């Protein structure tokens, strides 16, 4: 039996798996299912599994968190809901260089617990409880990859957590042209930066992806295979 599975798209299934081990903001699930949340964001929940990821990362109400390469703000909204008004979120590169509509950025920027920053280095050192870096490391190489992860490492508190996700690439292909990254390269980069791998999770994996197609291929739809590492900055 294949250990991977096709992503489940029914939100109620995801929410039924919420762990009580961590105290997410009490209205987290209400905000996740609310019509006030963009429909495009809710459509991605089945493959991105926000509830499970927040619990794997140990996100709690009141934390200070960082959304790296925030772009259109999918994770920014999830994190903001998870930490509640008593927490704070830094959104790095919100809007992704002008590629996101201005009204969408204005809406995200209006969240009272969100602060937009241009660079990870703009975040105070040793200040972040949990950071998320999703689906953007494939733009980097063996020099810039570990260097960027070291910036994230510096922003985290000792004992802090990084959630790292990326599209799975096959080293036998031109994976960069496909907007992918082999798992072994991602693993090497984070270890070079000093992170400990706490968990190598399969919750975002799918057998529907042959790894030789661009991530935007209509053949794949949203069923693009993703790896997920839960990483930790060692406590001092």
C-alpha positions as CSV (number, residue, x, y, z in Angstrom):
1,X,0.0,0.0,0.0
2,X,1.4,3.4,-1.0
3,X,2.2,5.5,2.2
4,X,1.0,8.7,0.5
5,X,-2.5,9.7,-0.2
6,X,-4.6,12.0,-2.2
7,X,-5.4,15.3,-0.4
8,X,-8.8,15.5,1.2
9,X,-10.8,18.6,0.3
10,X,-13.6,18.4,2.8
11,X,-13.0,20.9,5.6
12,X,-15.0,19.0,8.2
13,X,-12.6,16.1,8.0
14,X,-9.7,18.4,8.6
15,X,-11.4,20.1,11.6
16,X,-12.3,16.8,13.2
17,X,-8.6,16.0,13.6
18,X,-7.8,19.1,15.7
19,X,-5.6,18.2,18.6
20,X,-6.3,19.7,22.1
21,X,-2.6,19.7,22.9
22,X,-2.2,23.3,21.8
23,X,-4.4,26.3,22.7
24,X,-5.2,27.9,19.3
25,X,-7.4,31.0,19.6
26,X,-10.9,29.9,20.5
27,X,-12.5,31.3,17.4
28,X,-9.9,29.8,15.0
29,X,-12.2,27.3,13.3
30,X,-15.0,29.8,13.1
31,X,-12.7,32.2,11.2
32,X,-11.4,29.5,9.0
33,X,-14.9,28.5,7.8
34,X,-16.3,32.1,7.7
35,X,-17.6,33.5,4.5
36,X,-15.5,36.6,5.4
37,X,-12.4,34.6,4.5
38,X,-11.6,34.7,0.8
39,X,-13.1,31.8,-1.2
40,X,-9.8,31.3,-2.9
41,X,-8.1,30.7,0.4
42,X,-10.7,28.2,1.6
43,X,-10.4,26.3,-1.7
44,X,-6.7,25.6,-0.9
45,X,-7.4,24.2,2.6
46,X,-7.9,20.6,1.4
47,X,-4.3,20.3,0.2
48,X,-2.6,22.7,2.6
49,X,-4.3,21.3,5.8
50,X,-4.0,24.4,8.0
51,X,-5.5,22.9,11.1
52,X,-3.1,19.9,11.2
53,X,-0.1,22.1,10.3
54,X,-0.9,24.6,13.1
55,X,-1.1,21.8,15.6
56,X,2.0,20.1,14.3
57,X,3.9,23.4,14.7
58,X,2.5,23.9,18.2
59,X,1.0,27.4,17.4
60,X,-0.8,28.9,20.4
61,X,-2.9,31.9,21.1
62,X,-0.8,35.0,21.9
63,X,2.4,33.8,20.1
64,X,4.6,36.0,17.9
65,X,4.8,34.4,14.5
66,X,6.4,35.0,11.1
67,X,5.0,34.3,7.6
68,X,7.9,34.2,5.2
69,X,7.3,35.1,1.5
70,X,3.8,35.9,2.5
71,X,2.6,36.8,-1.0
72,X,-1.2,36.8,-1.2
73,X,-1.4,36.1,2.5
74,X,-2.9,32.6,2.7
75,X,-0.7,31.7,5.7
76,X,-0.9,35.2,7.1
77,X,-4.7,34.8,7.5
78,X,-4.3,31.3,9.0
79,X,-1.6,32.4,11.5
80,X,-3.5,35.6,12.4
81,X,-6.6,33.5,13.2
82,X,-4.5,30.9,15.2
83,X,-2.8,33.4,17.5
84,X,-5.7,35.7,18.0
85,X,-5.7,39.4,18.9
86,X,-3.2,38.9,21.7
87,X,-0.6,37.6,19.3
88,X,1.5,39.3,16.6
89,X,2.3,38.2,13.1
90,X,5.1,39.6,10.9
91,X,4.3,39.1,7.2
92,X,7.5,39.2,5.1
93,X,7.1,40.2,1.4
94,X,3.4,40.7,1.7
95,X,2.1,41.3,-1.9
96,X,5.1,39.6,-3.5
97,X,6.5,42.6,-5.4
98,X,3.2,44.0,-6.6
99,X,1.8,40.8,-8.0
100,X,-1.2,40.8,-5.6
101,X,-4.1,43.2,-6.1
102,X,-3.9,46.4,-4.0
103,X,-7.3,45.8,-2.3
104,X,-6.2,42.4,-1.2
105,X,-3.0,43.8,0.4
106,X,-5.1,46.6,2.0
107,X,-7.4,44.0,3.5
108,X,-4.5,42.0,4.9
109,X,-2.7,45.0,6.2
110,X,-5.8,46.0,8.1
111,X,-5.6,43.0,10.4
112,X,-4.7,44.5,13.8
113,X,-2.2,41.8,14.8
114,X,-0.2,42.0,11.5
115,X,2.9,44.0,10.7
116,X,4.3,43.9,7.2
117,X,8.1,43.7,6.8
118,X,10.2,43.7,3.6
119,X,13.0,41.3,4.8
120,X,13.4,38.6,7.3
121,X,16.3,40.5,8.7
122,X,13.9,43.3,9.6
123,X,12.4,41.1,12.3
124,X,14.0,41.5,15.7
125,X,16.5,38.7,16.4
126,X,15.3,35.9,18.8
127,X,11.7,37.2,18.8
128,X,9.7,34.6,16.8
129,X,7.9,31.6,18.4
130,X,6.9,30.0,15.1
131,X,7.8,30.8,11.5
132,X,6.3,29.4,8.3
133,X,8.2,29.2,5.0
134,X,5.9,27.7,2.3
135,X,6.5,26.7,-1.3
136,X,9.1,29.4,-2.2
137,X,12.6,27.9,-1.5
138,X,12.8,26.4,-5.0
139,X,13.8,29.9,-6.2
140,X,17.1,29.6,-4.3
141,X,20.3,27.7,-4.8
142,X,23.1,26.1,-2.8
143,X,24.4,29.5,-1.8
144,X,21.3,31.5,-1.2
145,X,19.3,28.6,0.3
146,X,21.3,28.0,3.5
147,X,21.9,31.7,3.9
148,X,18.2,32.5,3.8
149,X,17.5,29.7,6.3
150,X,20.1,31.2,8.6
151,X,18.2,34.5,8.5
152,X,15.1,32.7,9.6
153,X,17.1,30.9,12.3
154,X,18.3,34.2,13.7
155,X,14.8,35.6,13.9
156,X,13.5,32.6,15.9
157,X,13.7,32.4,19.7
158,X,15.9,29.6,21.1
159,X,13.7,26.6,20.9
160,X,11.5,28.2,18.2
161,X,9.9,26.3,15.4
162,X,10.0,26.6,11.6
163,X,7.4,25.0,9.4
164,X,9.0,24.4,6.0
165,X,7.0,23.2,3.0
166,X,8.0,22.8,-0.6
167,X,6.9,21.1,-3.9
168,X,8.7,17.8,-4.2
169,X,11.2,17.6,-7.1
170,X,13.0,14.7,-8.7
171,X,16.7,15.3,-8.9
172,X,16.7,13.4,-12.3
173,X,14.6,16.2,-13.8
174,X,15.1,19.9,-14.4
175,X,13.3,20.5,-11.1
176,X,14.0,24.2,-11.0
177,X,12.2,24.8,-14.3
178,X,9.3,22.9,-12.8
179,X,9.3,25.1,-9.6
180,X,10.2,22.1,-7.4
181,X,13.0,21.1,-5.0
182,X,14.3,17.6,-4.2
183,X,13.6,16.7,-0.5
184,X,17.3,15.9,0.1
185,X,18.3,19.4,-1.0
186,X,15.8,21.1,1.3
187,X,17.0,18.8,4.2
188,X,20.6,19.7,3.6
189,X,19.9,23.4,3.5
190,X,18.1,23.5,6.8
191,X,20.7,21.4,8.5
192,X,23.5,23.6,7.2
193,X,21.6,26.5,8.7
194,X,21.7,24.8,12.1
195,X,18.1,23.5,12.4
196,X,17.1,20.3,14.0
197,X,14.5,18.3,12.1
198,X,11.8,17.5,14.6
199,X,9.4,15.8,12.2
200,X,9.4,14.9,8.5
201,X,5.6,14.7,8.0
202,X,3.6,13.0,5.2
203,X,0.4,15.0,5.7
204,X,0.9,17.1,2.5
205,X,2.1,14.2,0.3
206,X,0.1,12.7,-2.6
207,X,0.6,9.9,-5.0
208,X,-1.2,11.8,-7.7
209,X,1.9,13.8,-8.7
210,X,4.5,12.1,-11.0
211,X,7.1,14.9,-10.2
212,X,7.9,15.5,-13.8
213,X,5.3,18.2,-14.5
214,X,5.3,22.0,-13.7
215,X,3.4,22.7,-10.5
216,X,1.0,24.8,-12.5
217,X,0.1,22.0,-14.9
218,X,-3.7,21.6,-15.3
219,X,-3.2,17.8,-15.2
220,X,-2.2,18.1,-11.5
221,X,-4.9,20.6,-10.5
222,X,-4.1,21.2,-6.8
223,X,-2.7,17.7,-6.3
224,X,1.0,18.7,-6.2
225,X,3.2,16.6,-3.9
226,X,4.6,18.6,-1.0
227,X,7.1,17.8,1.7
228,X,6.8,19.2,5.2
229,X,9.5,19.6,7.8
230,X,8.9,20.8,11.4
231,X,12.2,22.3,12.4
232,X,13.6,23.6,15.7
233,X,16.2,26.1,16.6
234,X,18.1,24.5,19.5
235,X,17.4,26.0,22.9
236,X,20.5,27.8,24.3
